[in-house]
Amino acid sequence: MKLKGLLLVLFVCALNAKAQDYFPKSDVFDGKYYSLNKMGNPGQEVKEVFLAAGSPGTTKMMTLSLTEGGMPAYFVFDEAISKKVKKTVFRNRMSMVFMYDNNSLVMVREKKERNQTEGETLVDFFSKDKAKVAAMTKEKAMEYATQYAGEF
C-alpha cells in the first residue's frame, strides 16, 4: 500500500514538472532594463526602463515604466499562447512582448494614425545586460518576434 502511495506521489510530481509555468518570477524578472530604442516624449527620451511582473488579484501581468515608480504601461500575461510557443508572452491592446531569454524581451507594436487600418510595425529589445542590447539589431529582434506571428 505504501508503494502505491509513493508511486502516486512520483506520478503527480512528474506531471507538475511537465506543466511548466511560463510566468516569470518577480524576484528575478523585476528591475532596470536597457532598451534598444529611445522611449518617451521628444526631449525626454530614455534608453532605460523599469519592468515588473506580478499578480494583482487574479490577473498575471507585466508593467513597463520609463522612470522608477512612474506611470506604467500594463501588459497581460497570455497563458494559452505562452504554453503553445513555450515562451513567456505578454500583450496589451497595442503591443506584444516575447521573452527572449532569462533577462531579455522583444516587444512588437503597430504605430498607426487615428482611423487608419494599417501602420508601421515597431520593434524594441530590452535586456538587463547592456552588452546584449549593444549586440542586438532591430532586424534580429523583428526576426525573433515574427517566428511566433503565426501563432496568434
Beta strands, then each sheet from edge to edge (+ up, - down):
strand 1: 31-39
strand 2: 46-54
strand 3: 61-65
strand 4: 73-77
strand 5: 89-91
strand 6: 95-101
strand 7: 104-111
strand 8: 120-127
sheet 1: 1+ 2- 3+ 4- 5+ 6- 7+ 8- 1+
end
